Amino acid sequence: EHTYQRVQHAVDQARQEGADYVVVLSQLGYNSDRFGISAPGLIAATTGIDAVLDGHSHMTIPNAVFCNARKQPVHYSQAGFNFSHIGKLVIDPDGRICSELIPTQQMKFRDPAVTQVVDSIKTLFMGSADDYAGRTLMALSKPKEYNPNNPYEINAGNLVTDAMRWSANAD
């Protein structure tokens, strides 16, 4: 079963269970991967999704609109990289949907509990940055055979993703 079909099944199930809105949190990216999968492709191949909040390609896209399989609008957003922006999805009382990006430098309110968690994670990672979990003879950077159809894919990302899939026993 194709990724898009799996998502469609989950969307249909959510709607059958009474969901008023379906928002997909995605790590598919704007550009197609080596299998032809992308968030805009997902939108075009499905129905019933109201918004897709995406990542992976590290683009700053505040509020794009793509058409789904029934030519209905679906909102699409990506918040950039390195926490440069925080995404905000707004659903008005009349049902209108809009997403916006708030630059983190302009955030007026900071929750002390969230700040404490983020700081503790930073400290944990900084403390373990000199440790290593293994070694490889393969370069974990941009390959010599650069693929212009997927300029964001590098071996390090594949290694991490494969490890996550393996540990979750997923395909």
C-alpha positions in Angstrom: 0.0 0.0 0.0 1.3 3.4 -1.0 2.1 6.1 1.6 -0.7 8.3 0.2 -3.2 5.5 0.5 -2.3 4.9 4.1 -2.7 8.6 4.9 -6.1 8.6 3.1 -7.2 5.7 5.2 -6.3 7.5 8.4 -8.0 10.7 7.2 -11.2 8.8 6.3 -11.1 7.1 9.7 -10.7 10.4 11.5 -13.6 11.9 9.6 -15.8 8.8 10.3 -15.0 9.2 14.0 -16.3 12.8 13.9 -13.2 14.9 13.3 -14.3 18.5 12.3 -10.8 19.2 10.9 -7.9 17.0 9.9 -4.4 18.5 10.2 -1.5 16.4 9.0 1.9 16.8 10.8 4.3 15.7 8.1 8.1 15.2 7.6 7.6 14.5 3.9 9.1 17.8 2.6 8.3 20.1 -0.3 10.3 18.2 -3.0 9.7 14.6 -3.9 12.0 12.1 -2.4 13.5 9.2 -4.3 10.2 7.4 -4.2 8.3 10.3 -5.6 6.7 11.2 -2.2 6.2 14.8 -1.0 3.8 16.8 1.0 2.3 18.6 -2.0 2.0 15.2 -3.7 0.2 13.9 -0.6 -2.3 16.8 -0.8 -2.9 16.3 -4.5 -3.5 12.6 -4.1 -5.9 12.7 -1.1 -9.2 14.3 0.2 -10.4 15.4 3.6 -7.2 17.1 4.8 -7.6 20.7 5.9 -3.9 21.6 6.5 -0.5 20.1 6.3 2.2 21.3 8.7 5.4 20.0 7.1 9.1 19.7 7.7 12.1 18.0 6.2 13.1 20.5 3.4 13.8 23.3 5.9 11.9 25.9 3.9 10.1 28.9 5.3 6.6 28.7 3.8 4.0 30.7 5.9 0.8 29.7 4.2 0.7 28.1 0.8 -2.5 26.6 -0.6 -2.5 23.5 -2.8 -5.5 21.7 -4.3 -6.4 18.2 -3.2 -7.8 15.4 -5.4 -11.2 17.1 -5.5 -9.6 20.5 -6.4 -10.4 21.8 -2.9 -7.9 24.0 -1.1 -5.5 22.6 1.5 -3.3 24.9 3.5 0.4 24.1 3.7 3.1 25.5 5.9 6.8 24.9 6.9 8.5 26.7 9.7 12.1 26.9 8.3 15.0 25.5 10.3 16.9 25.9 13.6 13.7 27.2 15.3 13.8 30.4 13.3 10.0 30.4 13.4 7.1 28.9 15.3 4.2 27.8 13.3 0.7 28.9 14.2 -2.5 27.4 12.7 -5.6 29.5 13.1 -9.1 28.2 12.6 -11.6 31.0 12.7 -15.1 30.4 14.2 -16.5 30.4 10.7 -14.1 27.6 9.7 -11.6 29.6 7.7 -8.0 28.2 8.1 -4.8 30.2 7.9 -1.3 29.4 9.1 1.4 32.0 9.9 4.9 31.9 11.1 6.1 33.8 14.1 9.9 34.6 14.1 11.2 33.3 17.4 13.1 36.5 18.0 9.7 38.4 18.1 8.1 36.1 20.6 6.9 38.1 23.6 5.9 35.3 25.9 8.2 32.5 27.0 6.8 29.7 29.2 9.4 29.0 32.0 8.5 25.3 32.0 9.1 25.0 28.3 12.3 27.0 28.5 13.5 24.7 31.3 12.8 21.6 29.2 14.5 23.0 26.1 17.6 24.2 28.2 17.9 20.7 29.8 17.8 19.0 26.4 20.5 21.4 25.1 22.6 20.7 28.2 22.1 16.9 27.7 23.2 17.1 24.0 26.1 19.4 24.7 27.3 17.0 27.4 27.2 14.1 25.0 28.4 15.8 21.9 31.9 14.4 22.4 30.7 10.8 22.8 30.2 8.6 19.9 27.9 5.6 19.3 29.8 4.0 16.5 32.1 4.6 13.5 31.7 4.4 9.8 34.1 4.4 6.9 31.5 6.1 4.7 31.3 9.9 4.6 28.1 11.1 6.3 27.8 14.2 4.2 26.8 15.2 0.7 27.8 12.4 -1.6 30.2 12.8 -4.5 27.3 11.8 -6.9 25.1 14.8 -6.1 21.5 14.2 -7.0 19.8 17.5 -8.2 16.4 15.8 -7.8 16.9 15.5 -4.1 19.5 18.0 -3.0 18.7 17.7 0.7 19.3 13.9 1.2 22.6 13.0 2.8 23.9 9.8 4.2 23.7 11.0 7.8 19.9 11.6 7.4 19.5 8.1 5.9 21.5 6.6 8.8 19.3 8.3 11.5 16.1 7.5 9.6 17.1 3.8 9.1 17.9 3.6 12.8 14.5 5.0 13.8 12.7 2.7 11.5 14.7 -0.3 12.8 14.1 0.6 16.4 10.3 1.1 15.8 10.1 -2.1 13.6 8.5 0.0 10.9 8.7 0.0 7.1 
